[in-house]
Amino acid sequence: MPRKQGQLAFADARLYARGLGLRTKRDWEAWARPNSQQLNIPVRPDCAYADDGWMGWPDFLHEGPTTPRFRSFGDARLYARELGLRTKRDWEAWAATGARPADIPISPDSAYAGDGWMGWPDFLGRIQTPPRSPAVLRCSALRLMRARRRLRLSDVAQAVSLSAAYLSELERGAKQPSPVTLAKLADYYNTKPLDIRVAMETETTPPDPRVRVKRVNGARAPRPPL
């Protein structure tokens, strides 16, 4: 059964598989049936890549003595909670950006099954955000961060490749930013995504507004007031 058009090359598929933390062919098949089609990875890589680099399941999965050494479940969970992600989908989007360390599995639910795993809310430390009052919506952490730096909404929106209307909705609290959007804003404001997330959820004082804003396209952003 040759590789179908559009499916990942063997090296790319193996690299992805090794980050899943799976141990056996059976583990792979259980994971691949619901996930392989959307990721363009074959359910039977042993057949699809038979003449294209296949060297057995241990090589494909890092099975047995070559199993990758992931962090302990407790350390991985602590790392995950610092990312400020909310759902499994958020985690998968973040893992696909290349920011994932090699010792953090792509699929922790598989890698830590039977080793402390208690579900995605526990792993991500998801916080249930209480309903916000209209007064809070008008004065969100994101809006305060921009206002205290004396920046125009349109300038910030252009710098982080968002529409001004969408950024305005984020600032009012009408919408929640995705992990990717949160990372862009944190990078622009020279702070951490988690700092912004915590400020938005607890309505505490956002990160120090006197920190310089990152240069964008070589132009210096206005200095905040001292």
C-alpha positions in Angstrom: 0.0 0.0 0.0 2.0 3.0 -1.2 1.8 6.4 0.4 -1.3 8.4 -0.7 -0.9 11.8 -2.2 -0.9 14.5 0.4 0.3 12.3 3.2 3.3 13.4 5.2 6.7 12.2 4.1 8.2 9.4 6.2 10.7 11.6 8.1 8.0 14.1 9.0 5.5 11.4 10.1 8.1 9.7 12.2 9.2 13.0 13.9 5.5 13.6 14.8 5.0 10.1 16.0 8.0 10.2 18.3 6.6 13.2 20.0 3.4 11.4 21.0 4.8 9.3 23.7 3.3 6.1 22.3 4.9 2.8 23.2 3.5 0.1 20.9 1.9 -0.6 17.5 -1.4 -1.0 19.4 -1.0 2.4 21.0 -0.4 3.9 17.6 -3.5 2.3 16.0 -5.7 3.5 18.9 -4.4 7.1 18.5 -4.3 7.1 14.6 -7.8 5.9 13.9 -9.5 9.2 15.0 -6.6 11.5 14.2 -4.7 10.3 11.2 -6.9 11.7 8.4 -6.9 15.3 9.6 -3.1 15.2 10.1 -2.4 13.4 6.8 -0.6 10.5 8.6 -1.4 6.9 7.6 -3.0 4.5 10.1 -0.6 1.8 8.7 2.7 3.6 8.3 4.4 0.2 8.1 2.6 -0.3 4.8 2.6 3.2 3.5 6.3 3.7 4.1 7.5 0.1 3.5 9.7 1.3 0.6 10.3 4.8 1.9 12.4 4.5 5.0 10.4 2.2 7.3 12.6 0.4 9.8 10.1 -1.0 12.2 7.8 0.2 15.0 10.6 0.7 17.6 12.3 3.1 15.2 9.0 4.9 14.3 7.8 5.3 17.8 11.1 5.2 19.8 9.7 2.1 21.4 11.5 0.0 24.0 15.0 1.1 25.1 15.0 4.1 22.8 11.7 5.5 24.2 12.2 9.3 24.5 12.6 10.4 28.1 9.8 12.8 28.8 9.6 14.9 31.9 7.7 13.4 34.8 4.0 13.9 34.8 4.2 16.4 37.6 6.9 18.5 35.9 5.0 18.4 32.6 1.8 19.5 34.2 3.5 22.3 36.0 5.0 23.5 32.6 1.6 23.2 30.9 -0.2 25.2 33.5 2.3 28.1 33.0 1.2 28.3 29.3 -2.2 29.7 30.1 -4.0 27.3 27.7 -7.6 26.3 28.3 -8.5 23.3 26.2 -7.1 20.3 24.4 -7.5 22.2 21.1 -5.5 25.1 22.5 -2.7 22.6 23.5 -2.6 21.0 20.1 -2.4 24.5 18.4 0.4 25.4 20.7 2.3 22.1 20.2 2.1 22.6 16.4 3.9 26.0 16.6 7.3 24.3 17.3 7.5 25.9 20.8 7.2 22.5 22.4 10.3 21.2 24.2 11.4 17.7 23.1 10.8 16.3 26.6 7.1 17.5 26.6 4.9 15.0 24.7 2.5 16.2 22.0 -0.2 13.9 23.4 0.2 13.9 27.2 -3.1 12.1 27.6 -1.4 9.1 25.9 2.1 9.5 27.3 0.9 9.8 30.9 -2.0 7.4 30.8 -1.8 5.4 34.0 0.9 7.7 35.3 -1.0 10.5 36.9 -3.2 11.7 34.0 -6.5 13.0 35.3 -7.9 14.9 32.3 -7.2 18.1 30.4 -8.7 20.5 32.9 -6.3 19.1 35.6 -3.3 19.1 33.2 -3.8 22.7 32.0 -5.0 24.1 35.3 -8.0 25.5 33.6 -9.6 28.4 35.6 -13.4 28.9 35.4 -13.7 32.6 34.7 -16.7 34.2 36.5 -19.1 36.4 34.5 -17.8 39.9 34.1 -19.7 43.0 34.9 -20.2 45.7 32.3 -17.8 48.0 34.2 -15.1 45.3 34.1 -15.7 44.8 30.4 -15.0 48.5 29.7 -11.7 48.3 31.6 -10.0 45.1 30.7 -6.4 44.3 31.3 -5.5 44.5 27.6 -7.1 48.0 27.3 -5.2 49.2 30.3 -1.9 47.9 29.0 -2.4 49.8 25.7 -3.8 53.0 27.3 -1.0 53.3 29.8 1.5 53.1 27.0 -0.4 55.8 25.1 -0.8 53.6 22.1 -3.6 53.8 19.5 -5.7 50.7 19.1 -5.2 50.8 15.3 -1.4 50.8 15.7 -1.4 47.8 18.1 -3.8 45.9 15.8 -1.6 46.5 12.8 1.5 45.5 14.6 0.1 42.1 15.7 -1.8 41.4 12.5 -5.3 41.7 13.9 -8.3 43.8 12.8 -8.9 46.9 15.0 -12.5 45.6 15.5 -11.4 42.3 16.8 -8.8 43.8 19.1 -11.5 46.1 20.4 -13.7 43.1 21.2 -10.7 41.5 23.1 -10.2 44.7 25.1 -13.8 44.9 26.0 -13.9 41.3 27.1 -16.5 40.4 24.5 -14.1 37.7 23.2 -11.3 35.7 24.6 -7.9 35.6 22.7 -6.6 32.3 21.3 -3.2 31.1 22.5 -1.7 32.3 19.2 -3.2 35.8 19.6 -2.2 36.0 23.2 1.4 35.1 22.3 1.5 37.9 19.7 0.2 40.4 22.2 2.6 39.3 24.9 5.5 39.5 22.4 4.5 43.0 21.4 4.2 44.2 25.0 7.4 42.4 26.0 5.6 40.3 28.7 4.5 36.7 29.1 1.2 35.3 27.9 0.5 33.9 31.3 0.9 37.4 32.9 -1.8 38.8 30.5 -4.0 35.8 31.0 -3.9 36.0 34.8 -4.5 39.8 34.6 -7.5 39.2 32.4 -9.0 36.5 34.6 -8.4 38.1 38.0 -8.6 41.8 37.0 -5.3 42.4 38.8 -2.8 45.1 37.7 -1.3 44.1 34.3 2.5 43.8 33.9 4.4 47.0 34.4 3.4 49.5 31.7 6.8 51.2 31.8 8.4 48.2 30.0 9.3 49.3 26.4 7.1 48.0 23.7 8.9 45.8 21.1 10.1 47.4 17.9 7.8 46.6 14.9 9.2 46.7 11.4 12.1 48.7 12.6 10.0 51.5 14.0 10.2 52.5 17.7 6.9 52.5 19.5 6.0 55.5 21.6 7.7 55.5 25.1 5.2 55.0 27.9 5.0 57.6 30.6 7.5 57.3 33.5 
